[in-house]
């Protein structure tokens, strides 16, 4: 057996492991990533890794990912942070550099299918335990609450679980649209309903609520094919559904009321609140960004400069780590250039989605809605689980979409010239 016959399948299998692991364990996901890179490097010598990665550079996601990481590295030059802080920041954003590697491995259709299945398996297990936790306690879960109206987080914090469960809902809705008969459509629709219910009624995460509602709204609107009559009907149904959910979910109502109360009572000398902290972080970051609007304050600058503004130690423990908004985070540290490169990354997904058929476009636009909701309220590309999810799932969706586009282009008849 030649080394190449083993190395490439091993690299792809390691990537499948990562997709199963990151919803469950960051440590296991990092082990999977390490194995993926080791086998990819070996494949550069004995396999087709370099060829696959070069071909992956044609994917629309590759250029913005590499450009953004390159600018993050360049922004080190004017950063006030020390070497360890800069190293930690580069490590967090390093998966942007690996996007072509992921795209190259995901060029294989079987690997893409297994990655989707691995993620779905991990999330279906999480969903089952979430529901069982309503009646039964498990010693190894994150929360130990029974009954409805309380949080039932299993492996991650409730923000991460809400984001991941929102995408499982979209995947199940996508399967419902694509199913050829009721044998597959009905179970998929049931999973979608159970997953959506788990976020809106069995979780305390406001980011999860927002991600779920926006993603279902985006999926539903694009599932109409944007035809005016269907769009009008879908809009009415979505508004009615959201109103019903808000009325029925005591958890959702109480968390929204708490957010409004926090906004009205912001005081830097008072105890820290989730929404109040986000408002103050946004105010500080935007005002400070005006000092260096183009290039930003430098990579890893936020935790260095924010303590100069937030002098209350109780507040600083919460707000001096990251600004809980990835758009503002890039604007603060990498300036308008960094923010525009990030928007290019997101725009490449939206542009590719527009070329898809209705079910796939709905899935990709729903994913973008989750990404926007999460990154408007959290620094998701800076945090481990969300970073794994958004970069790896972006690569998976774009690899699948790009392959479909290339196959469709190849099958187009050659025009006959007169």
C-alpha positions as a printed Julia matrix, in Angstrom:
418×3 Matrix{Float64}:
   0.0    0.0     0.0
   1.44   3.38   -1.03
   1.47   6.22    1.54
  -0.81   8.36   -0.66
  -3.56   5.76   -0.59
  -3.74   6.15    3.2
  -2.81   9.8     3.84
  -5.58  11.58    1.91
  -8.41   9.42    3.35
  -6.9    9.91    6.82
  -6.9   13.71    6.39
 -10.52  13.67    5.25
 -11.56  11.32    8.08
  -9.87  13.66   10.59
 -11.87  16.57    9.21
 -15.07  14.55    9.59
 -14.06  14.01   13.23
 -13.75  17.78   13.68
 -17.32  18.32   12.44
 -18.58  15.77   14.95
 -16.42  17.06   17.78
 -16.81  20.84   17.87
 -20.48  20.77   19.0
 -19.43  18.46   21.83
 -15.82  19.14   22.87
 -13.36  21.84   21.85
 -10.46  19.65   23.01
 -11.52  16.77   20.76
 -12.1   19.21   17.88
  -8.57  20.59   18.3
  -7.17  17.06   18.26
  -9.09  16.43   15.05
  -7.74  19.67   13.54
  -4.2   18.73   14.48
  -4.59  15.33   12.85
  -6.09  16.97    9.77
  -3.1   19.29    9.43
  -0.57  16.51   10.06
  -2.1   14.3     7.37
  -2.46  17.29    5.03
   1.24  18.09    5.43
   2.16  14.46    4.8
  -0.11  14.6     1.76
   1.95  17.5     0.43
   4.86  15.05    0.14
   3.15  11.75   -0.67
  -0.35  12.73   -1.73
  -2.37  15.32   -3.61
  -2.76  17.91   -0.84
  -0.98  20.71   -2.67
  -2.86  20.1    -5.91
  -6.23  19.99   -4.11
  -5.44  23.16   -2.16
  -4.33  25.04   -5.29
  -7.57  24.06   -6.98
  -9.49  25.22   -3.89
  -8.12  28.74   -4.38
 -10.68  29.15   -7.17
 -13.47  28.94   -4.59
 -14.87  32.45   -3.9
 -14.36  31.97   -0.14
 -10.59  31.43   -0.34
  -9.43  34.92   -1.37
 -11.3   36.93    1.33
 -10.32  34.42    4.03
  -6.62  34.67    3.15
  -6.77  38.44    2.69
  -8.44  38.94    6.07
  -5.88  36.77    7.87
  -3.03  38.54    6.07
  -4.35  41.93    7.21
  -4.73  40.65   10.79
  -1.03  39.71   10.65
  -0.05  43.1     9.16
  -2.02  44.88   11.92
   0.41  43.37   14.44
   2.92  46.04   13.36
   1.14  48.86   15.23
  -0.42  46.87   18.05
   0.24  47.92   21.67
  -0.12  44.27   22.82
   2.79  42.08   23.87
   3.95  38.96   22.06
   1.86  36.48   24.03
  -1.35  38.46   23.47
  -0.63  38.82   19.76
   0.17  35.11   19.48
  -3.11  34.2    21.16
  -5.06  36.46   18.8
  -3.36  35.03   15.71
  -4.1   31.52   16.93
  -7.79  32.36   17.28
  -8.0   33.71   13.73
  -5.66  31.09   12.2
  -8.53  29.04   10.75
  -9.03  31.81    8.16
  -5.6   30.79    6.86
  -6.71  27.16    6.74
  -9.83  27.79    4.64
  -8.13  26.66    1.38
  -7.0   23.48    3.16
 -10.55  22.76    4.28
 -11.92  23.55    0.82
  -9.41  21.21   -0.8
 -10.33  18.31    1.48
 -14.04  19.05    1.04
 -13.75  18.86   -2.75
 -14.53  15.16   -2.26
 -18.35  14.66   -2.3
 -18.24  11.71    0.12
 -16.28  13.8     2.64
 -18.79  16.64    2.39
 -21.67  14.23    3.01
 -19.93  12.68    6.01
 -19.13  16.1     7.5
 -22.8   17.12    7.28
 -23.78  13.78    8.83
 -21.17  14.06   11.61
 -22.39  17.52   12.62
 -26.03  16.38   12.43
 -25.28  13.31   14.58
 -23.63  15.4    17.3
 -26.5   17.89   17.29
 -29.21  15.22   17.25
 -27.62  13.71   20.35
 -27.53  17.18   21.95
 -31.18  17.7    21.02
 -32.22  14.37   22.52
 -30.43  15.08   25.81
 -31.87  18.6    25.91
 -35.38  17.17   25.78
 -34.64  14.3    28.18
 -33.21  16.83   30.64
 -36.71  18.25   31.02
 -37.54  15.11   33.02
 -34.2   13.47   33.87
 -30.95  14.77   35.35
 -27.57  13.81   33.86
 -24.44  14.29   35.94
 -22.26  15.17   32.93
 -24.43  17.88   31.35
 -23.8   21.62   31.67
 -27.11  22.31   33.44
 -29.14  20.3    35.92
 -32.6   21.79   35.57
 -35.82  19.88   35.14
 -39.09  21.14   33.76
 -40.06  23.68   31.13
 -39.21  27.39   31.22
 -35.6   26.85   32.39
 -32.27  26.47   30.61
 -31.25  22.99   29.41
 -27.74  23.45   28.01
 -25.92  20.16   27.41
 -22.27  20.57   26.31
 -21.59  24.25   25.59
 -22.81  27.56   26.97
 -26.35  28.46   26.0
 -25.2   30.96   23.36
 -23.2   28.37   21.43
 -25.89  25.7    21.76
 -28.54  28.11   20.5
 -26.45  28.99   17.44
 -25.64  25.37   16.57
 -29.21  24.2    17.21
 -30.51  26.96   14.94
 -28.46  25.53   12.1
 -29.66  21.99   12.83
 -33.18  23.41   12.44
 -32.24  24.81    9.02
 -30.69  21.51    7.97
 -33.89  19.68    8.91
 -36.03  22.25    7.07
 -33.76  21.88    4.04
 -34.21  18.11    4.13
 -37.95  18.61    4.34
 -37.9   20.75    1.19
 -35.68  18.3    -0.68
 -37.42  15.09    0.43
 -39.03  13.16   -2.39
 -41.74  11.57   -0.23
 -43.22  11.75    3.25
 -41.0    8.93    4.53
 -38.18  11.48    4.82
 -40.12  14.75    4.94
 -42.13  14.02    8.09
 -39.18  12.98   10.32
 -37.15  15.94    9.07
 -40.01  18.34    9.84
 -40.34  16.84   13.33
 -36.62  17.36   14.0
 -36.91  20.96   12.81
 -39.82  21.57   15.18
 -38.14  19.94   18.18
 -34.88  21.82   17.56
 -36.61  25.19   17.18
 -38.69  24.55   20.31
 -35.56  23.63   22.27
 -33.97  27.0    21.51
 -37.06  29.15   22.02
 -38.49  27.37   25.07
 -35.67  25.34   26.68
 -32.83  27.86   26.54
 -31.95  31.16   28.2
 -29.81  32.51   25.34
 -31.07  35.69   23.7
 -28.52  35.25   20.92
 -30.06  31.86   20.23
 -33.54  33.39   20.09
 -32.39  36.03   17.62
 -30.45  33.53   15.51
 -33.37  31.12   15.39
 -35.98  33.7    14.46
 -33.84  35.46   11.85
 -32.63  32.23   10.26
 -36.11  30.73   10.03
 -37.33  34.03    8.6
 -34.55  34.11    6.01
 -35.05  30.45    5.12
 -38.8   30.89    4.79
 -38.55  34.01    2.63
 -36.02  32.53    0.22
 -37.91  29.22    0.14
 -40.73  31.1    -1.59
 -38.46  31.69   -4.57
 -39.08  35.41   -3.9
 -42.33  35.26   -5.83
 -44.55  38.17   -4.69
 -47.65  36.17   -3.76
 -45.74  33.44   -1.94
 -43.55  36.08   -0.32
 -46.57  37.93    1.05
 -48.09  34.72    2.43
 -44.79  33.64    3.96
 -44.32  37.06    5.59
 -47.74  36.89    7.24
 -47.09  33.34    8.45
 -43.68  34.27    9.84
 -44.98  37.32   11.69
 -47.88  35.32   13.14
 -45.49  32.52   14.18
 -43.1   34.92   15.86
 -45.95  36.62   17.72
 -47.26  33.24   18.88
 -43.81  32.14   20.05
 -43.26  35.39   21.93
 -46.63  35.03   23.63
 -46.12  31.38   24.53
 -42.49  31.43   25.68
 -42.19  32.8    29.2
 -38.41  32.38   28.93
 -38.27  34.53   25.8
 -40.54  37.22   27.24
 -38.63  37.44   30.51
 -35.25  37.67   28.76
 -36.5   40.41   26.42
 -37.98  42.34   29.37
 -34.69  41.94   31.23
 -32.79  43.32   28.22
 -35.03  46.4    28.03
 -34.61  46.97   31.76
 -30.83  46.67   31.46
 -30.74  49.3    28.69
 -32.72  51.76   30.8
 -30.48  51.35   33.86
 -26.91  51.42   32.47
 -24.46  52.72   35.08
 -20.72  51.97   35.11
 -20.72  52.17   38.91
 -23.61  49.69   39.21
 -23.48  45.88   38.82
 -22.71  44.62   35.31
 -25.6   43.48   33.13
 -25.36  41.58   29.84
 -27.08  44.17   27.66
 -25.64  47.13   29.56
 -22.15  45.78   29.06
 -22.73  45.38   25.33
 -24.01  48.94   25.02
 -20.96  50.36   26.84
 -18.52  48.17   24.89
 -20.06  49.3    21.62
 -19.92  52.95   22.64
 -16.27  52.71   23.69
 -15.16  50.71   20.65
 -16.9   52.98   18.12
 -15.59  56.16   19.73
 -12.05  54.76   19.92
 -12.2   53.58   16.31
 -12.47  57.22   15.2
  -8.88  57.73   16.39
  -7.55  55.22   13.82
 -10.43  54.6    11.43
  -8.5   53.1     8.51
  -5.95  50.72   10.02
  -7.39  50.26   13.53
  -5.47  50.06   16.81
  -3.76  46.79   15.91
  -4.32  43.08   16.44
  -4.96  42.2    20.11
  -5.25  45.9    21.02
  -8.72  45.77   22.57
  -7.81  43.98   25.85
  -4.85  46.37   26.21
  -6.7   49.65   25.65
 -10.12  48.89   27.13
  -8.93  48.85   30.8
  -7.93  52.5    30.39
 -11.63  53.3    29.86
 -13.32  50.71   32.08
 -11.67  51.4    35.42
 -14.25  49.54   37.52
 -12.69  46.05   38.05
 -16.08  44.32   38.1
 -16.97  45.83   34.74
 -13.53  45.28   33.28
 -13.63  41.57   34.1
 -16.55  41.32   31.65
 -15.96  44.02   29.03
 -12.17  44.18   28.72
 -11.74  40.78   27.04
 -13.54  41.34   23.73
 -16.35  43.72   22.68
 -19.02  41.04   22.07
 -19.51  42.19   18.48
 -17.25  40.82   15.76
 -17.95  43.65   13.32
 -16.92  46.27   15.88
 -14.03  44.07   16.98
 -12.52  44.08   13.5
 -13.21  47.81   13.14
 -11.45  48.56   16.45
  -8.39  46.36   15.89
  -8.03  46.14   12.08
  -9.88  49.3    11.12
 -12.15  49.9     8.15
  -9.86  47.74    5.99
 -10.33  44.74    8.28
 -14.08  45.29    8.47
 -14.38  45.51    4.68
 -12.37  42.28    4.27
 -14.71  40.57    6.73
 -17.72  41.85    4.77
 -16.08  40.51    1.6
 -15.89  37.1     3.29
 -19.61  37.24    4.12
 -20.51  38.69    0.73
 -18.81  35.8    -1.07
 -21.19  33.39    0.67
 -24.24  35.5    -0.19
 -23.16  35.85   -3.82
 -22.6   32.12   -4.18
 -25.93  31.39   -2.49
 -27.7   33.56   -5.08
 -26.55  31.16   -7.81
 -28.16  28.16   -6.08
 -31.56  26.56   -6.48
 -34.26  27.48   -3.98
 -33.62  24.87   -1.23
 -29.84  25.38   -1.19
 -30.14  29.16   -1.4
 -32.53  29.08    1.56
 -30.08  27.01    3.61
 -27.11  29.27    2.85
 -29.05  32.48    3.46
 -30.38  31.03    6.72
 -26.79  30.24    7.73
 -25.8   33.83    6.96
 -28.68  35.05    9.15
 -27.32  32.97   12.04
 -23.83  34.33   11.39
 -25.05  37.94   11.41
 -27.16  37.48   14.55
 -24.32  35.8    16.4
 -21.61  38.24   15.38
 -23.74  41.3    16.12
 -24.08  40.16   19.74
 -20.85  38.17   20.24
 -17.28  38.03   18.95
 -17.99  34.67   17.4
 -14.86  34.36   15.23
 -12.78  35.0    18.33
 -14.49  32.32   20.46
 -13.54  28.66   20.07
 -16.81  26.83   19.41
 -18.39  29.53   17.27
 -15.09  30.0    15.41
 -15.01  26.29   14.57
 -18.63  26.35   13.48
 -18.69  29.44   11.31
 -15.42  28.88    9.46
 -15.8   25.12    8.98
 -19.47  25.34    8.02
 -18.75  28.25    5.66
 -16.11  26.08    3.98
 -18.47  23.09    3.81
 -21.37  25.04    2.34
 -19.15  26.88   -0.13
 -17.32  23.72   -1.21
 -20.63  22.01   -1.92
 -22.08  25.05   -3.71
 -18.95  25.68   -5.77
 -18.89  22.03   -6.86
 -22.53  22.24   -7.96
 -21.84  25.45   -9.88
 -18.79  23.96  -11.61
 -20.72  20.81  -12.5
 -23.61  22.86  -13.88
 -21.24  25.0   -15.96
 -19.5   21.92  -17.31
 -22.82  20.42  -18.39
 -23.96  23.53  -20.26
 -24.04  23.01  -24.03
 -21.45  24.86  -26.05
 -23.12  27.63  -28.09
 -22.97  27.1   -31.82
 -21.48  30.05  -33.66
 -22.95  30.95  -37.04
